[in-house]
Amino acid sequence: MATVVRACMPLRTPPAVASSAAPSADAQGRSSSARVLVLGGTGRVGGSTATALSKLRPDLNILIAGRNREKGESLASKLGEKSEFVQVDIRNANMLEEALQGVDLVVHAAGPFQREHECTVLQAAIATKTSYIDVCDDTDYSWRAKGFHEQAKACGVPAITTAGIIPGVSNVMAAELVHTARSENDSEPERLRFFYYTAGSGGAGPTILTTSFLLLAEDVIAYNRGKEIKLKPYSGALSIDFGKGVRKKDVYLLNLPEVKSAYEILGVPTVSARFGTAPFFWNWGMQAFANFLPVEYLRDKNKVTKLVEFVDPFVRAIDGIAGERVSIRIDLDCTNGRNTIGLFSHRKLSVSVGYATSAFVLAVLEGSTQPGVWFPEEPEGIAIESRKVLLERASQGTTNFVMNKPSWMIESDPKEVVLGIYV
């Protein structure tokens, strides 16, 4: 249960509409002179987000926040005169709240989120009436953030948790598949499956390695016909076809937050998520860690950090060969036997995650999000009519992006339709 946040403080009077902390918008829905603070801005995800934001909206004032002044100032100088570095330690509440003054929206990209027991940034955002998104990829943390919904709503603060690429864009894709099935196909969804693939570490560096290892200590929560089940991490391998450029890859069960949020919010009775990487021996290594390292070791963030420091040089060396391609495939099965999928593939995860997160930033700034703490698939978080624009922004540079298609239309192996006719 979330701790009680301090009362929201009337520190400033932003140019906001009455029901939202978002800045005012012009006739095209563009927010005017917004200031965006990117926490973890010197890291891979935060830096990619700042870069994408500067390209999508060069009029934005972007504050790169972190502890490494040299890296932060270097990035800010590359982004131009509307960007600057702000030294912030998110563990220092006073420093954090001071940094949020005069800011319209804060992006919390300072992961990893696993084993974090306080929503410090969200609490500061609510206290200072600052719009908020995070790129959380941890189930416990995301629902802890959700626990601040009523406080955020009372203070008029729009906030979205798990607003990155995986989860984030994947949630919105799933919501669109479900919405289309119910509204156009007169059918009820009965099974939703998330499949993810990244080559190597996806160019995301030590953070994604730390996250992956910490997830190996968690039972996988999935849902089968309306009942919660617990499964072993990195088990249940499936070979999934991610279409052209990626083809078939092995994926394994992991405990990811979109499973619970999709089950609770979208009302699909059977939901699961699987993830795989390449080269194939990285999957073997993940299985070995899950099977042979003590759970107590994998739950210890300090020990996992040291393990990452040891393996990171090897991972980076392989990344140079494997690349950093990312692919999302979401399958929806309905009661009428119809199967539809969404597919999202990009050559560089380190670039794609920035556009994905930026798409959420712009949606909030443009007034798509109501006050409160929301998951991406909730229409109060990303309005149904705003999903198309969000996905268009997030999918910039993709090699393959399709929605609401039958699986045979995207799979790389030809399928026999009838009487020897293949597609």
N, C-alpha and C positions, 0 to 999 in steps of 0.2 A: 504494500500500500504506500502510495506516495506521501512524503512528509508535507506538512502545510507550508506553502510559500508565503513570503511576506506580502502584505497588501500591495497592489500595483500602485506605483508612485506617479503622480502627475508631473513628471520631469519636464515634459515638453508638450507642445500641441502641434503634432504633425499634420500636414495637409491631408487628412484622412476622411473618408466617408464615414457617416455616422455609425455604422455597424461594424467597422473594420479598422485595424491598425495600419492597413495598407495606404500608401500615399495616393494622392488624387491621380486620375487618369485623364488623358486628353481624348479628343474625339475618336481616335483610332484605338482606344483602350490601352495606350502606352502610359506607364507611370511617369510622372514628371520629376526630374532631378532627384531620383531615389539614391540613397546611400546604402550599400550592401556590405556587410562585414563578413568575411569568410574566415572562420576559425579553422586552424589547421591548413591555412593558406600556403604554407611552405612545404606541405606534403604533396604526394602524388594526386590524391583526389581533390583536395582543396585548391591546389595550383591549377589543375585541369579545369575546375569549375570557374575560377577567376578568369582564366584565359578564354574559355568559351563565352562567358558573360560579356567580356569586353568585345568579342566579335559579334555576338548577337545584338547587343545593345551598347554601342560605343558611347552613348550619352550617360550611362550609369557611372556613379562614383563608387569605385570598388576599393575597399580597405582590406589589405592582405594582413591577416592577424596570425601571429605565431611567436615562438620564442627565439627563432634564429633570425636575427636582424640582417645578417649578410645575405641569406637566401631570399628573405622577404623583400628587401630593398632592390635586389637584383630583378626579381619578378615584377615588382611594381614599375620599375624603370622600363621594362620591356612592354608593359601594357599601356604606357602613356601617361600623360599629365593628369588624367582623372583617377589615377590609382596611386595609393600610398601604402606604406607599411605601418602597422601598429603593433607594438610589442605587447602581447597578452599571454598570461598564464591562466588557463581556465580553472586551475585549482585555487586561484586567488579570487574570491567572490567580489571583493571591492574593486580590484583591477578590471574584472570582467564587466561589472555594472557601469564603471566609468567609461569603458570602451564602447558600450552600447548606447550611450547618450548621443542623441542626434542621428542615430542609425535607424533606417526604416525596416531592414530585414537582416537577420543573422543566419548564416549557414554554418551548422555545426558539422564539420568534417574532420574533427580531431579524434579519430578512432585510435585503437579498436574500442568497441562498445561492450564487448564481452567482459563480464565480472565487474562492471561499473555499477555501483549501488546508489548513486545519486544522479539526478538529472539537473546538474548545476547550471548548465547553459540555459535550459528551458526555464528554470526557475528565475534566472536573471532576466530572461526575455520577457516573462510575464510581469515581473516587478517593474521593468522599465517600459512596458507597453511596446515591445519590439516584435514584429512578425518573425516567425521562426520556421526553419526546416532543418532536419538532420538526415544524415546518410546511414543511420543505424542499420545494422544487419543482424541484430540479436533479439530473440523473441522476448526474453525477460525485460530488457531495457525498453523495448518499444511499448510494452504494456505498462511498464512503470511510467513512461511518458504519458500514456493515455490516461493515467490516473490523475493528471493535472488538467483534465478537460474542463471541469467546472470552473477552476480558477482562471484558466485562459479565457473562457467564455465570459466570465464576469468582468474581466479586465479589457475585453474587446480585442484580444490578441489571436489572430489566425496562426495556427501551427500545424505542420505536417511532419510526422515521424516516418522513417524508412523511405525517404524521398530521394533515392539515388537511382542506380540502374538495376541492380539485383540486391535487394528488392527496390521497388520504386516504379520504374517503367514497366517492369514485369507485372506488378499489381494492376496498373492501369490497363495493360493489355488484357489481363484476365477479366477485369471488370467489363471491358468492352465486349469480349466474347460472350460473357454471361448475359449482358444486357441485350445483345443482338439475338441470342437464342430465345430469350423470353419474349422479346417484342416483335420479332419478324418471323421466327420459325414455329411459334406456338408450341414450344417444347420446354421441358423442365431439365436443367442441367443436373447430371447425377455423378459425374466424376471430372475432377480438374487436376491436371498434373503439370508441374513446373519442371522443365529440364534445362540445365545450364551447362555451358562448356566455356572454359578459358584455356588458351595455350599458355603453358608455364604459369607464371604468376600474373599474367595479363599486364605486365609492365607496371603493376601497382605497388611493387616493392614490399618491404617487410610487413606493412600493415595487413595485407591480405594473407600473408603466411601466418602471422600471429592469429588472425581471425580463424583461419582454417584449422590450425592445431587446437585452439581452444574449443572449437565446435566438436572436435573428436571426443571430448569429455562429456558431451551431452547426449542423453537418449534422444532419438529422433521422434518427435511428435508428429503423427499423421492421423488421418481420419478415414474410417472405413464404414460406410453406410450409417453415418451419424454418430459413430462411437470413436472416442479417442483411443489410439493404440500407441504403444511405445516400441520402437525398433532399434536395432543396433546401428551405430553410426558407421558410415561408409560400407554398408552391406546392400543387398538387394540390387546387384548390378543389372542394368539394362543397356542394350545397344540401341541408340537413338539416332535417327537420320536428321541432321541439321541442315540438309539441303546443300545447294551448290557452294563450293568453296570450303566447306567444312566436312560434309558427308557424315558417315556414321562414327559415333564416339560412344565409349562406355561411360555411363553416369551412375552415381551411387547416392544412397540416401544420406541427407544431412538435415539437421534441425534448423530450419530457416523460418523467419517470422511471417512471411507471406502465407504460409500454410494455415496458421491459426487465424490470421486476420481475414483471409479469403473464406475460410469455413464459417467464421462468426458473422462476417458482414455480407458476403455474397450468398450464403445459405446453400452451398454445394455440399452434399453429404459425404463425399469421398474426395480427399485432397492429400497430395504428397508433393515432395520436392526432391530432386536429385541433381547432383553436380559431378562433373568430371573434368579432368585436365589432360595435358599432354606435355611431354612424351608419356607413353603408357606406364613407364616405370615410376613416375610420380604418383600415379594411382596405387601402384603396389606399395610405395612408401607410405602413403596415407593409410592404407589398410593395415600395414605393419604397425604403425604408430597406434592405431585404434585398437589393435588386437594385443599388442605386447607391452606398451608403455602403461604404467599404473595410472588409473583414472585420477588419482590424487596429484600426480605429476602434471597431467594435462590441464587440471583445474587451477594450477598455480601459475598466475600470470607472469611472475618474475622468472620462474623456471622456463616457461614457454618462450619468453623474450630472449633468454640466453640460448635456447635451442635455435631460435630464428637467426640470431647473430652468427651461429655456427654454420647453418645450412644456406644462409642468404647468398654468399659468394658463389656457391655451386648453382643455385637457382638462377642467379643473374647470368652466369655463363651459358646455361642451357637456354635461357630466355632469348639470348642473341641468335640462337638457332631455331628455336620453336616459334618465335614471334609472340604476339600478344592478342591474337584473334579472340573475339568473344561472340558467343551465340546464345540466344534465348529461344526456346521452343515451348509453347504452352498448348496443351491438348485439352479440349473440352468434349466430353461425351454426354449426349442427351438421351432422354427416355425414349425418343422416337427412333433411336439408332443412328442419328446424325452425329458426325464427328467434325469439328472445326478446329483449326489451329491458328496461332499467331506465331510469327517467326521474325527475329531481329538478329542480324549478324553484322559485325563491324570488324575491320582489320586491326584496330587498336583500341583495347579497353581503356588505356590511359587517356585517350582522346574522347571516346564515347561517353565515359562516366561524367565528364565535364559538361557535355551537351545535355545529358539526361538530367543531371542535378540543376543545371541552369533553366531547363524547361519548367521545373517546379518553382524555382525562384520567380520567374516571370509570371507564372500563373497566379502566384500569391500576390505579387505586386499589382497585377492587373485586376485584382478583386474577385478571383475565382473561389477563394477560400473564406468560409465563414469563421467567426471567432470560435475558439475551442481547439482541441488537439485531435487530429484526424489521421487515419491511414489513407494512402493514396486512392484506394478503391472506394472510399466513402464519397458520395456525391457532394457532401458538404465540404470535403477537402479539395477535390477537383470536380467541379461541376460537370455533369454528363456532356453538356454542350461544349465544354472546354477541353475534353479529352483528345479530340482530333488534332487541335492545334498543339497540345503538349506533345503528342506522339510525333507530329511532323517535326517539331523542333528537336526532340530527343533523337530522332532517327537520321539526322543530318550526317552524311558520309557513310551510311550503311551500305553494305554490298547486297543485302537482301532484307527487305522489310515487307511482310505481307500480313494481312489480318482477315479473319473469317473465311479461310479457304479450307477445302478438304485436304487431308494430309498427302494424298497422292499427287497433288499439284505442285508440291515443293520438294518431295523426296528425290534423292539423287539416283536411286535405283528405279528402272522402269517397272511399271505394274501392268499386268494383263487385265484389261477391262472386260473383254468378252471375245470369244472366238479368235484368239491369237492377236487381237488388237492391243497394242501397248501404248502407254502414255508416260 
